[in-house]
Amino acid sequence: MAALLVAGCGPMSRTHRDPGNSHEVVTSAPAPAPGEAHAEIRVQGGRVSPPSGWLEARRGQPVRITVTSDVADELHVHGYDVEAELPPGVPVTVRFPAELTGVFEVETHESKLVLTQLAVR
């Protein structure tokens, strides 16, 4: 199966369905669906673009975060425990429902950059 994921021509998609931690990781940058809270973020030369800010969502709203990094890293959405590997130069999209209310940091693990704050009301 691993060989198929590496050798395949289309986008790679993995869906995680653990209780309390259901999310999808897609190695591509599909267009946001209507009604999704979404952010597209680039990390280049240790800088975040657009500069770290806020992504607002309503409880129950689908969230989509696409990150493209110029170096290998790992994306982490705190509170939701959503994680995804960031290969250099490849857009990676995580999708999950905003089921928890509060403010949650979205960061990279290796470079320790804050990408955005997810505010769910």
Rosetta constraint file for C-alpha pairs under 8 A:
AtomPair CA 1 CA 5 HARMONIC 6.51 0.50
AtomPair CA 2 CA 6 HARMONIC 6.36 0.50
AtomPair CA 3 CA 7 HARMONIC 5.87 0.50
AtomPair CA 4 CA 8 HARMONIC 5.45 0.50
AtomPair CA 5 CA 12 HARMONIC 6.32 0.50
AtomPair CA 8 CA 12 HARMONIC 7.82 0.50
AtomPair CA 11 CA 26 HARMONIC 6.64 0.50
AtomPair CA 11 CA 27 HARMONIC 5.43 0.50
AtomPair CA 11 CA 28 HARMONIC 5.51 0.50
AtomPair CA 12 CA 26 HARMONIC 5.54 0.50
AtomPair CA 12 CA 27 HARMONIC 5.04 0.50
AtomPair CA 12 CA 28 HARMONIC 7.34 0.50
AtomPair CA 13 CA 24 HARMONIC 7.01 0.50
AtomPair CA 13 CA 25 HARMONIC 5.62 0.50
AtomPair CA 13 CA 26 HARMONIC 4.30 0.50
AtomPair CA 13 CA 27 HARMONIC 6.41 0.50
AtomPair CA 14 CA 24 HARMONIC 5.67 0.50
AtomPair CA 14 CA 25 HARMONIC 5.19 0.50
AtomPair CA 14 CA 26 HARMONIC 6.46 0.50
AtomPair CA 15 CA 22 HARMONIC 7.50 0.50
AtomPair CA 15 CA 23 HARMONIC 5.89 0.50
AtomPair CA 15 CA 24 HARMONIC 4.21 0.50
AtomPair CA 15 CA 25 HARMONIC 6.29 0.50
AtomPair CA 16 CA 21 HARMONIC 7.19 0.50
AtomPair CA 16 CA 22 HARMONIC 5.31 0.50
AtomPair CA 16 CA 23 HARMONIC 5.25 0.50
AtomPair CA 16 CA 24 HARMONIC 6.00 0.50
AtomPair CA 17 CA 21 HARMONIC 6.40 0.50
AtomPair CA 17 CA 22 HARMONIC 4.40 0.50
AtomPair CA 17 CA 23 HARMONIC 6.68 0.50
AtomPair CA 18 CA 22 HARMONIC 5.67 0.50
AtomPair CA 21 CA 80 HARMONIC 6.42 0.50
AtomPair CA 21 CA 81 HARMONIC 6.81 0.50
AtomPair CA 21 CA 82 HARMONIC 7.18 0.50
AtomPair CA 22 CA 96 HARMONIC 6.41 0.50
AtomPair CA 22 CA 97 HARMONIC 7.77 0.50
AtomPair CA 23 CA 82 HARMONIC 6.84 0.50
AtomPair CA 23 CA 94 HARMONIC 6.87 0.50
AtomPair CA 23 CA 95 HARMONIC 5.56 0.50
AtomPair CA 23 CA 96 HARMONIC 4.47 0.50
AtomPair CA 23 CA 97 HARMONIC 7.53 0.50
AtomPair CA 24 CA 93 HARMONIC 7.98 0.50
AtomPair CA 24 CA 94 HARMONIC 5.51 0.50
AtomPair CA 24 CA 95 HARMONIC 5.05 0.50
AtomPair CA 24 CA 96 HARMONIC 6.44 0.50
AtomPair CA 25 CA 84 HARMONIC 6.63 0.50
AtomPair CA 25 CA 92 HARMONIC 6.99 0.50
AtomPair CA 25 CA 93 HARMONIC 5.65 0.50
AtomPair CA 25 CA 94 HARMONIC 4.50 0.50
AtomPair CA 25 CA 95 HARMONIC 6.52 0.50
AtomPair CA 26 CA 92 HARMONIC 5.76 0.50
AtomPair CA 26 CA 93 HARMONIC 5.00 0.50
AtomPair CA 26 CA 94 HARMONIC 6.33 0.50
AtomPair CA 27 CA 90 HARMONIC 6.95 0.50
AtomPair CA 27 CA 91 HARMONIC 6.03 0.50
AtomPair CA 27 CA 92 HARMONIC 4.49 0.50
AtomPair CA 27 CA 93 HARMONIC 6.23 0.50
AtomPair CA 28 CA 90 HARMONIC 7.20 0.50
AtomPair CA 28 CA 91 HARMONIC 5.29 0.50
AtomPair CA 28 CA 92 HARMONIC 5.62 0.50
AtomPair CA 28 CA 93 HARMONIC 6.51 0.50
AtomPair CA 29 CA 66 HARMONIC 6.56 0.50
AtomPair CA 29 CA 91 HARMONIC 5.81 0.50
AtomPair CA 29 CA 92 HARMONIC 6.68 0.50
AtomPair CA 29 CA 93 HARMONIC 6.25 0.50
AtomPair CA 32 CA 36 HARMONIC 6.38 0.50
AtomPair CA 32 CA 38 HARMONIC 6.81 0.50
AtomPair CA 32 CA 64 HARMONIC 7.13 0.50
AtomPair CA 35 CA 61 HARMONIC 7.33 0.50
AtomPair CA 35 CA 62 HARMONIC 7.37 0.50
AtomPair CA 36 CA 61 HARMONIC 6.44 0.50
AtomPair CA 36 CA 62 HARMONIC 4.98 0.50
AtomPair CA 36 CA 63 HARMONIC 5.53 0.50
AtomPair CA 36 CA 64 HARMONIC 6.65 0.50
AtomPair CA 37 CA 55 HARMONIC 7.17 0.50
AtomPair CA 37 CA 56 HARMONIC 6.80 0.50
AtomPair CA 37 CA 57 HARMONIC 5.69 0.50
AtomPair CA 37 CA 61 HARMONIC 7.06 0.50
AtomPair CA 37 CA 62 HARMONIC 6.31 0.50
AtomPair CA 37 CA 63 HARMONIC 4.80 0.50
AtomPair CA 37 CA 64 HARMONIC 6.20 0.50
AtomPair CA 38 CA 55 HARMONIC 7.19 0.50
AtomPair CA 38 CA 63 HARMONIC 5.80 0.50
AtomPair CA 38 CA 64 HARMONIC 4.64 0.50
AtomPair CA 38 CA 65 HARMONIC 5.54 0.50
AtomPair CA 38 CA 66 HARMONIC 7.87 0.50
AtomPair CA 39 CA 55 HARMONIC 6.86 0.50
AtomPair CA 39 CA 64 HARMONIC 6.62 0.50
AtomPair CA 39 CA 65 HARMONIC 4.96 0.50
AtomPair CA 39 CA 66 HARMONIC 6.25 0.50
AtomPair CA 40 CA 65 HARMONIC 6.09 0.50
AtomPair CA 40 CA 66 HARMONIC 4.78 0.50
AtomPair CA 40 CA 67 HARMONIC 6.01 0.50
AtomPair CA 41 CA 48 HARMONIC 6.98 0.50
AtomPair CA 41 CA 49 HARMONIC 5.77 0.50
AtomPair CA 41 CA 50 HARMONIC 6.38 0.50
AtomPair CA 41 CA 65 HARMONIC 7.71 0.50
AtomPair CA 41 CA 66 HARMONIC 6.14 0.50
AtomPair CA 41 CA 67 HARMONIC 4.80 0.50
AtomPair CA 41 CA 68 HARMONIC 6.45 0.50
AtomPair CA 41 CA 115 HARMONIC 7.16 0.50
AtomPair CA 42 CA 48 HARMONIC 5.87 0.50
AtomPair CA 42 CA 49 HARMONIC 5.14 0.50
AtomPair CA 42 CA 50 HARMONIC 7.28 0.50
AtomPair CA 42 CA 67 HARMONIC 5.69 0.50
AtomPair CA 42 CA 68 HARMONIC 4.84 0.50
AtomPair CA 42 CA 69 HARMONIC 5.81 0.50
AtomPair CA 43 CA 47 HARMONIC 5.51 0.50
AtomPair CA 43 CA 48 HARMONIC 4.71 0.50
AtomPair CA 43 CA 49 HARMONIC 6.33 0.50
AtomPair CA 43 CA 67 HARMONIC 7.52 0.50
AtomPair CA 43 CA 68 HARMONIC 6.21 0.50
AtomPair CA 43 CA 69 HARMONIC 4.53 0.50
AtomPair CA 43 CA 70 HARMONIC 6.23 0.50
AtomPair CA 44 CA 48 HARMONIC 6.76 0.50
AtomPair CA 44 CA 49 HARMONIC 7.93 0.50
AtomPair CA 44 CA 69 HARMONIC 6.14 0.50
AtomPair CA 44 CA 70 HARMONIC 5.28 0.50
AtomPair CA 44 CA 71 HARMONIC 7.87 0.50
AtomPair CA 45 CA 70 HARMONIC 7.21 0.50
AtomPair CA 46 CA 111 HARMONIC 7.42 0.50
AtomPair CA 46 CA 113 HARMONIC 7.86 0.50
AtomPair CA 47 CA 51 HARMONIC 7.91 0.50
AtomPair CA 48 CA 52 HARMONIC 6.57 0.50
AtomPair CA 48 CA 113 HARMONIC 7.59 0.50
AtomPair CA 48 CA 115 HARMONIC 6.35 0.50
AtomPair CA 51 CA 115 HARMONIC 7.57 0.50
AtomPair CA 52 CA 114 HARMONIC 6.35 0.50
AtomPair CA 52 CA 115 HARMONIC 5.10 0.50
AtomPair CA 52 CA 116 HARMONIC 4.68 0.50
AtomPair CA 52 CA 117 HARMONIC 7.48 0.50
AtomPair CA 53 CA 115 HARMONIC 7.57 0.50
AtomPair CA 53 CA 116 HARMONIC 4.98 0.50
AtomPair CA 53 CA 117 HARMONIC 6.16 0.50
AtomPair CA 54 CA 116 HARMONIC 5.57 0.50
AtomPair CA 54 CA 117 HARMONIC 4.82 0.50
AtomPair CA 54 CA 118 HARMONIC 5.97 0.50
AtomPair CA 54 CA 119 HARMONIC 6.81 0.50
AtomPair CA 55 CA 116 HARMONIC 6.71 0.50
AtomPair CA 55 CA 117 HARMONIC 6.05 0.50
AtomPair CA 55 CA 118 HARMONIC 4.83 0.50
AtomPair CA 55 CA 119 HARMONIC 6.10 0.50
AtomPair CA 56 CA 118 HARMONIC 5.95 0.50
AtomPair CA 56 CA 119 HARMONIC 4.82 0.50
AtomPair CA 56 CA 120 HARMONIC 5.99 0.50
AtomPair CA 56 CA 121 HARMONIC 7.90 0.50
AtomPair CA 57 CA 61 HARMONIC 6.22 0.50
AtomPair CA 57 CA 62 HARMONIC 8.00 0.50
AtomPair CA 57 CA 63 HARMONIC 7.28 0.50
AtomPair CA 57 CA 98 HARMONIC 6.91 0.50
AtomPair CA 57 CA 118 HARMONIC 7.43 0.50
AtomPair CA 57 CA 119 HARMONIC 6.21 0.50
AtomPair CA 57 CA 120 HARMONIC 4.82 0.50
AtomPair CA 57 CA 121 HARMONIC 6.56 0.50
AtomPair CA 58 CA 98 HARMONIC 6.97 0.50
AtomPair CA 58 CA 120 HARMONIC 5.38 0.50
AtomPair CA 58 CA 121 HARMONIC 5.07 0.50
AtomPair CA 59 CA 98 HARMONIC 5.25 0.50
AtomPair CA 59 CA 99 HARMONIC 5.50 0.50
AtomPair CA 59 CA 100 HARMONIC 6.74 0.50
AtomPair CA 59 CA 101 HARMONIC 6.37 0.50
AtomPair CA 59 CA 120 HARMONIC 5.86 0.50
AtomPair CA 59 CA 121 HARMONIC 5.68 0.50
AtomPair CA 60 CA 97 HARMONIC 5.74 0.50
AtomPair CA 60 CA 98 HARMONIC 4.99 0.50
AtomPair CA 60 CA 99 HARMONIC 5.26 0.50
AtomPair CA 61 CA 97 HARMONIC 5.78 0.50
AtomPair CA 61 CA 98 HARMONIC 5.43 0.50
AtomPair CA 61 CA 99 HARMONIC 7.82 0.50
AtomPair CA 62 CA 95 HARMONIC 7.06 0.50
AtomPair CA 62 CA 96 HARMONIC 5.86 0.50
AtomPair CA 62 CA 97 HARMONIC 4.39 0.50
AtomPair CA 62 CA 98 HARMONIC 5.99 0.50
AtomPair CA 63 CA 95 HARMONIC 5.53 0.50
AtomPair CA 63 CA 96 HARMONIC 5.42 0.50
AtomPair CA 63 CA 97 HARMONIC 5.81 0.50
AtomPair CA 63 CA 98 HARMONIC 6.30 0.50
AtomPair CA 64 CA 93 HARMONIC 6.62 0.50
AtomPair CA 64 CA 94 HARMONIC 5.72 0.50
AtomPair CA 64 CA 95 HARMONIC 4.52 0.50
AtomPair CA 64 CA 96 HARMONIC 6.84 0.50
AtomPair CA 65 CA 93 HARMONIC 5.49 0.50
AtomPair CA 65 CA 94 HARMONIC 5.42 0.50
AtomPair CA 65 CA 95 HARMONIC 6.65 0.50
AtomPair CA 66 CA 91 HARMONIC 6.34 0.50
AtomPair CA 66 CA 92 HARMONIC 5.42 0.50
AtomPair CA 66 CA 93 HARMONIC 4.12 0.50
AtomPair CA 66 CA 94 HARMONIC 6.49 0.50
AtomPair CA 67 CA 86 HARMONIC 7.69 0.50
AtomPair CA 67 CA 91 HARMONIC 5.55 0.50
AtomPair CA 67 CA 92 HARMONIC 5.41 0.50
AtomPair CA 67 CA 93 HARMONIC 6.46 0.50
AtomPair CA 68 CA 86 HARMONIC 7.21 0.50
AtomPair CA 68 CA 88 HARMONIC 7.43 0.50
AtomPair CA 68 CA 89 HARMONIC 5.91 0.50
AtomPair CA 68 CA 90 HARMONIC 5.72 0.50
AtomPair CA 68 CA 91 HARMONIC 4.36 0.50
AtomPair CA 68 CA 92 HARMONIC 6.36 0.50
AtomPair CA 69 CA 73 HARMONIC 7.47 0.50
AtomPair CA 69 CA 86 HARMONIC 6.55 0.50
AtomPair CA 69 CA 87 HARMONIC 7.21 0.50
AtomPair CA 69 CA 88 HARMONIC 5.53 0.50
AtomPair CA 69 CA 89 HARMONIC 5.67 0.50
AtomPair CA 69 CA 90 HARMONIC 7.15 0.50
AtomPair CA 69 CA 91 HARMONIC 7.53 0.50
AtomPair CA 70 CA 88 HARMONIC 4.74 0.50
AtomPair CA 70 CA 89 HARMONIC 5.12 0.50
AtomPair CA 71 CA 86 HARMONIC 7.74 0.50
AtomPair CA 71 CA 87 HARMONIC 6.81 0.50
AtomPair CA 71 CA 88 HARMONIC 4.47 0.50
AtomPair CA 71 CA 89 HARMONIC 7.22 0.50
AtomPair CA 72 CA 85 HARMONIC 7.61 0.50
AtomPair CA 72 CA 86 HARMONIC 5.43 0.50
AtomPair CA 72 CA 87 HARMONIC 4.71 0.50
AtomPair CA 72 CA 88 HARMONIC 4.90 0.50
AtomPair CA 73 CA 85 HARMONIC 6.21 0.50
AtomPair CA 73 CA 86 HARMONIC 4.98 0.50
AtomPair CA 73 CA 87 HARMONIC 6.77 0.50
AtomPair CA 73 CA 88 HARMONIC 7.88 0.50
AtomPair CA 73 CA 108 HARMONIC 6.43 0.50
AtomPair CA 73 CA 109 HARMONIC 6.57 0.50
AtomPair CA 73 CA 110 HARMONIC 5.60 0.50
AtomPair CA 73 CA 111 HARMONIC 7.22 0.50
AtomPair CA 74 CA 83 HARMONIC 6.88 0.50
AtomPair CA 74 CA 84 HARMONIC 5.68 0.50
AtomPair CA 74 CA 85 HARMONIC 4.53 0.50
AtomPair CA 74 CA 86 HARMONIC 5.26 0.50
AtomPair CA 74 CA 108 HARMONIC 5.39 0.50
AtomPair CA 74 CA 109 HARMONIC 5.40 0.50
AtomPair CA 74 CA 110 HARMONIC 6.69 0.50
AtomPair CA 75 CA 82 HARMONIC 7.92 0.50
AtomPair CA 75 CA 83 HARMONIC 5.38 0.50
AtomPair CA 75 CA 84 HARMONIC 5.13 0.50
AtomPair CA 75 CA 85 HARMONIC 6.31 0.50
AtomPair CA 75 CA 86 HARMONIC 6.64 0.50
AtomPair CA 75 CA 106 HARMONIC 7.32 0.50
AtomPair CA 75 CA 107 HARMONIC 5.91 0.50
AtomPair CA 75 CA 108 HARMONIC 4.70 0.50
AtomPair CA 75 CA 109 HARMONIC 6.50 0.50
AtomPair CA 76 CA 81 HARMONIC 6.71 0.50
AtomPair CA 76 CA 82 HARMONIC 5.66 0.50
AtomPair CA 76 CA 83 HARMONIC 4.51 0.50
AtomPair CA 76 CA 84 HARMONIC 6.79 0.50
AtomPair CA 76 CA 106 HARMONIC 5.76 0.50
AtomPair CA 76 CA 107 HARMONIC 5.45 0.50
AtomPair CA 76 CA 108 HARMONIC 6.10 0.50
AtomPair CA 76 CA 109 HARMONIC 6.95 0.50
AtomPair CA 77 CA 81 HARMONIC 5.72 0.50
AtomPair CA 77 CA 82 HARMONIC 5.08 0.50
AtomPair CA 77 CA 83 HARMONIC 6.51 0.50
AtomPair CA 77 CA 104 HARMONIC 6.85 0.50
AtomPair CA 77 CA 105 HARMONIC 6.11 0.50
AtomPair CA 77 CA 106 HARMONIC 4.48 0.50
AtomPair CA 77 CA 107 HARMONIC 6.64 0.50
AtomPair CA 78 CA 82 HARMONIC 7.16 0.50
AtomPair CA 78 CA 104 HARMONIC 5.51 0.50
AtomPair CA 78 CA 105 HARMONIC 5.48 0.50
AtomPair CA 78 CA 106 HARMONIC 6.24 0.50
AtomPair CA 79 CA 100 HARMONIC 7.98 0.50
AtomPair CA 79 CA 104 HARMONIC 6.10 0.50
AtomPair CA 80 CA 100 HARMONIC 7.69 0.50
AtomPair CA 82 CA 94 HARMONIC 7.77 0.50
AtomPair CA 84 CA 92 HARMONIC 7.67 0.50
AtomPair CA 84 CA 94 HARMONIC 7.36 0.50
AtomPair CA 85 CA 92 HARMONIC 7.97 0.50
AtomPair CA 86 CA 90 HARMONIC 7.12 0.50
AtomPair CA 86 CA 91 HARMONIC 7.74 0.50
AtomPair CA 86 CA 92 HARMONIC 6.49 0.50
AtomPair CA 98 CA 120 HARMONIC 6.65 0.50
AtomPair CA 100 CA 120 HARMONIC 6.93 0.50
AtomPair CA 101 CA 119 HARMONIC 7.41 0.50
AtomPair CA 101 CA 120 HARMONIC 4.72 0.50
AtomPair CA 101 CA 121 HARMONIC 5.36 0.50
AtomPair CA 102 CA 119 HARMONIC 5.79 0.50
AtomPair CA 102 CA 120 HARMONIC 5.30 0.50
AtomPair CA 102 CA 121 HARMONIC 6.54 0.50
AtomPair CA 103 CA 117 HARMONIC 6.46 0.50
AtomPair CA 103 CA 118 HARMONIC 5.53 0.50
AtomPair CA 103 CA 119 HARMONIC 4.39 0.50
AtomPair CA 103 CA 120 HARMONIC 6.36 0.50
AtomPair CA 104 CA 117 HARMONIC 5.58 0.50
AtomPair CA 104 CA 118 HARMONIC 4.97 0.50
AtomPair CA 104 CA 119 HARMONIC 6.43 0.50
AtomPair CA 105 CA 114 HARMONIC 6.88 0.50
AtomPair CA 105 CA 115 HARMONIC 7.81 0.50
AtomPair CA 105 CA 116 HARMONIC 6.38 0.50
AtomPair CA 105 CA 117 HARMONIC 4.66 0.50
AtomPair CA 105 CA 118 HARMONIC 6.26 0.50
AtomPair CA 106 CA 114 HARMONIC 5.99 0.50
AtomPair CA 106 CA 115 HARMONIC 5.50 0.50
AtomPair CA 106 CA 116 HARMONIC 5.33 0.50
AtomPair CA 106 CA 117 HARMONIC 5.82 0.50
AtomPair CA 106 CA 118 HARMONIC 6.97 0.50
AtomPair CA 107 CA 112 HARMONIC 6.40 0.50
AtomPair CA 107 CA 113 HARMONIC 5.40 0.50
AtomPair CA 107 CA 114 HARMONIC 4.36 0.50
AtomPair CA 107 CA 115 HARMONIC 5.16 0.50
AtomPair CA 107 CA 116 HARMONIC 7.20 0.50
AtomPair CA 108 CA 112 HARMONIC 5.11 0.50
AtomPair CA 108 CA 113 HARMONIC 5.30 0.50
AtomPair CA 108 CA 114 HARMONIC 6.74 0.50
AtomPair CA 108 CA 115 HARMONIC 7.31 0.50
AtomPair CA 109 CA 113 HARMONIC 7.52 0.50
